[in-house]
């Protein structure tokens, strides 16, 4: 294997240049501020965790974890999501805290991937976990907050699709009882949104015509509140019925939040994380093929760390939001250039400090009289101009001739 060139980086990771970095941090700040306004407090966890605890409990399959050994030979992992690390903290450092807990986070996470289009080995997430409340109200809260957070991050056009793990589990248990492989195969098709493959698998099972029609009909269970009513007629299984009732109650709460226009019910959605136990959802922006937010209920995860508790949450795909809204420099941002010579240095730096304390971006530069005159002319002729590759909106000179 050839040695990588000094400018190369591993596959699946990327550099963020100044404009992109600033925009990514802006998305993060705006989303976290929105979450804070809903009562969610930010938590920070380590980049590395033990494989035998957080790694095993994570949503990521073992072969997609980045593993490393410390000098004692213990296997560590780079965190592949934030839910499992937060579950560890809830069961340990926050063991005495009263439920419900409302926690937010922003972090980079890591997943070992093959060279697939659109897949990244390192990416950023901003999200929340609501721990200790099993109610439809709690699930509706995180969906409503996801909508508010997307808006705060700058995403205007999107839809949130909500499903429930229990509906398909109950329906398949009723219609495909004992056929575990068949159930798993059909779920795999639904997870990848392969409806053609789903229909082909159904045909290969040689089911009775009523069952075949019933299982194929769920592909059409996608829409508004009316889907709840239709789904209640599909299966009499108790788990499926309870799941639909939960979604119906969630819908009523989302209507009260005034956000039901952003939401649709999709009963073919099962979520791609193994720890989901109930409601799951994904949000798709109008101009991007990948989800920009996903979440759901995971009532069994925290008990793996010794403290049983229901929980629900979501993660914004911050890196994908950056792709969606772009990384152009913010318009309207004031950026001041202060030029000075030796005699005006003290006044110039004092003025720079004053402007920075007011929130203005200021760059200082020692200049000759000729450079000062040329820059002052550019500033007088244009609302903004470029100096050494940077755009400025104002120029303040402190020089012996023509200084302030």
N, C-alpha and C positions, 0 to 999 in steps of 0.2 A: 504494500500500500504506500503510495507516494505521500510525502510530507506536505501538509496544507500550506498554501502561501500565506504570508503574514497578514494579508488583507482579507482572507477568507474567514467565514464563520460557519458553525455547524448548521446542517439542514434543519429547517423548522424554527429558527430563531431569527430575529431581525433587529436592526438598529433603528432608533427613532431620532431623526434630525430635529433641530430646535423647534421648528413650527409644529411638527407632529407631536413632539414631547410636550410642548406647551398646551396643545389642544387636548391631548390625552389627560393631562392633569386638570384641565378645565372641566372635562366631562366628569372625572372622578370627584372633583370638589362640588360640582353642582348636584350630582347624584347623592353624595354623602350628606350635603346640606338638606336635601329633600328628606332623606331618611331620618336625619336628626330631628326635623320638624314634626315627624310622626312618633317621636319618642324612642328611636333606636340609637344605642350608644355604640361607638366604634370599638372594635377589638382587633388586636394584632397578635398573630401567632407565628411560630418559627417557620422558616422556609423548609427545614429538615424535620422529619418525624421518624419514630421507630417503625420499621416495616411490620413488626409483629403486633402492633396496636393500630395506629392510624392507617398504615398502609393496607393492612388486611381489611379494615372496616371501610375503606374508601369506596367511592363509586366506580373506580377505574379497574379494569381487569388487570391481573398481575403482570401480563406481558407488556402492558403499556406504562408501567411505573418506571421511573428513573431510580435505580438502586445504587447505593454506594456503601462501602465499608468504612467504619471508623478504625482507629489504630488498635482497638480491642477486638476487632473482628465482628462487631455487631452490625447487622444490616440496617441501614437507614434508607429513607426514600425522600425525594423532593415532593412536597405536597402536590397532589394531583387535583384536589378540590379544597374548598374551605369548610364544607359542612362537617366532615369527620374531625378535623382539628378542633372546631368549635364544640362539637359533641364531647371531645375529651376534656376541654376546659370547663364546660357546664357540669360535668360529672366529677371534677376535681377541684379546681380553684374556686368555682362558683357553687360548690356543693351545698353550701348553707344559704344561698340566695333564694329568695321567694319567687315562685312562678306567678305570672308568666315573665320570662326574660325576653327583652327585645334587643338584639345585637346586630350591628352592621359591620362591614369590612370592605377593604379594598386590598387586593393582593395579586401578585403574579403566581400562576400555577403551571405545572409541568406535566406533560404526557408524552411518553415515547411513542412516536408514530412512524409509519412507513411513509415513503415519499408520495403522498396523496395530495391532489389539488385542494387548496383551501384549508389544509390542516396545518396547525402550528404546534410545535413542541413546547413553546412557552407563550402564554397569553395572560391577559389581565381580566379580572372579574371584580365587580362591585355588587354587593348583595346584602341580604338580611336573613336572620333566622329568628323566628318567633317560637319560643320553647315553653311548653307547659300548658298549652291551650288546645284541646282536641276539637273545638267547635267549628261549624261552618263559618261563623263570624271571623275566626282567626284566618281561615283559608281565604275568605273574601278580602280581609284586610291586606294580606300579602299581595294578592292580585291587584287590588286598587293601588297599593303603594308601588308595585311594579309599573303600572301605567303612569303614575305621577313621576316616577324616577326616569322613565324613558322620555317623558316630556321635558323634565328638567335637564336631561343630558342633551337635548336638542333634536330628538327624533319626533317627527310630527305625524307621519302616516304609518300606522301599524295596526295589527290585529292580534289579539290574544286568544289562542285556542285552548279550551279546558277539557280534560278528560278525567277518567277515574279508573285506577287500576282494578278496583273491585268489580266494576261492571263486566269487563271481559273475563275476569277470573270466574265470576259467578255464572256467566252465560256459557262459557266453555265447559265448566264443571257440569252444568245441566245437560248440555247437548253432546259433549265429547267425553263423558265420564270414563276415566281410566285410560284414555288415549293421550298420555303425557307428551309423547313425541309429536303428535299431530297438533296439540295445543301450542307447543313451543314453536313449531314451524310456522303456524299461522301468526303468532305474535311477532315472530321475526320479520315476516312480510309487512305487517302493520307498522312495526318500528321503523323500517326503512321506507315506508310509504309506497311499497310495491303492491298496488292493488291488483295488477294483472297477475302477479305471482300468487297472491292470496286466492284469487278465483281459481287458478289452476290447481293449487293445493286442495282446495275444497272439492273440486271435481275428482281428484285422485283418491279421495277418501271414500267415495261411493256411498254417500249418506242418503237417507231418505229425502224425497223431494221437499217436504215441509221444512226439515232441518237445514237442507241445502239453501233453500230460499231465505230462511231466517238468518243464517250466518252471513249470507251474501248481502242481505238487506242492511246490515249494520254499516256498510260503507256509505249509506245515504244518511246516516244519523249525524248530521252536521248542520248546525244552524243556531237559532235563538232558543228562547224559553220553550217553544213548542216541541223541541227535541226531547226535553224532559218527559213531557206527557206521552210522546210516542214510545220512548224507551221503556216506560213502565209497563207497556203492553207487550214488549218483546220477550222478557224473561220473567218467570215467577220465582226464580231462585232468590233466597233471602238476601244473600250478599249483593247480588245485582240490584235488587230493589232498594236496599239501604244506600247503596252508592248513588243511585239516581236521586233519591230523596235528599241526600247531602248536597248534590249539585243544584237541585231545585232551591234549597234554602240559601246556598251561596248566591244564586242568581238574584234572589230577592234583596240580599244585602248589597250586591253590586249595583242594582237599580237604585237603592237608597244612596249609594255613593255618587250616583250620576255618571257611571262609567260603562254601563252595559252596552253602549254603542260600540265600544272597542272590543267586545268579547263575543266569542261564539263557542258553542259546545260541540266538541268533536269526540264521539265515543269510540273512535278507532285509535285514539292516542293513548299510549300506555307509559310513556316516559322511558328514557334510555338509561336510567340509573337503577341498579338492582335493589337499592334500599327504599325505593318509593313504596308506600303502603296504601295510599289513598288518592286524593286529587293530584293531578299533574297538569302543568300548562307550559306552553311555549308561545313566544311572541315573535311575529315576523314583520319586518319593515317592508314597505311597499316596493322599495328599490333594491332589496338584497335577498338572495336566495337562502341564506343561512339564518337561523334564529338569533335574535339580538337579546333575548332573555328567556330563561327557563327556570322552572321550579316545581315544587310539589310537597306533599306530606310524607314524612318518614318517621313513623311512630315507634319503630323498633331499633333505630340506630343507637340512641344514647344509652339504652340498657346494655349494649355491648361494653360500655365503659363503667357499668355498675350503678347507674342511676336511671331507672325507667322513667321516661317522660315522652309525651307526644310532642311533635315539632313540625313546623312547616316553614318554607322559605323560598328564596329565589336568588339568582345571580344574573346581573346584567353582563352581557358579553362586551366589555368595554372596548376591546380592540376592534371588534366588528362595528361598533357604533362609530369609532373613528374612521373606519373605511367608508361608512355610509355618509357621514356629514362632511368628510374631508378635513385636511389639516392646514388649510390656508390660514395665513395670519389674520388675527381678529381685526375687522375694520373698526375704525373709530378709536383705536388705542393710541393714546398720546405718548410719543417717544421723543424726548428732548435731547439734543446734542449741545453740550457746553464746550466752547473752545476757549483756551486761555494761553497766555504766555507766562513767563516767570514772574512778572510783576503782578499779574492778576490771579495767580494760582490760588491764594488763600480765599479770596472772595468767590472764585469760581467753585471751589470745592465746598464752601459753606452754602452756596446757593443750591448746589446739587443735593446736599444733605437735606435742605429744607424741602425741595421739591419731592424727593424720595419719601420723606415723612408724610407727604400728602397723597402718596400712592402713584406718583408719576414715574415712568421709566426714564432714567437719565444715564447717558453715557458722557464721560468727560474725555477730552483729548487736548494735548498740548499742540498748538498750531503757530505757524508763522503768520505775519500780517497778511501776506498774499493769500494763504489758505483761508484765513478768516474772511477776507473780502469776497473771495470766490464762493465760499459756503453761504455767506450772508445774502449774496445775490440770488443763489438758487432758492434759498428759503423765502425770499421776498417774491419770487416769480411763481412759486407753486405751493399748494397746500401741503404737499408732502414730496419728498425727494429722497434719492438714494445717495448715501455717502459710504464708500468702502463696503458695499454690499448690504447695508442696513438701511431701512426706510425710516425717516424721521419726519416729525410734524412741526418741529420748532427748533430754532437755533438761538443760543444766547452766548454772545462773545464777551470775554473778559481779557482784553488786550490793551497795550499801551496806547495804540491809536484806534479810535472808534470803539473802545471797550465800554462795557456797562458800568 
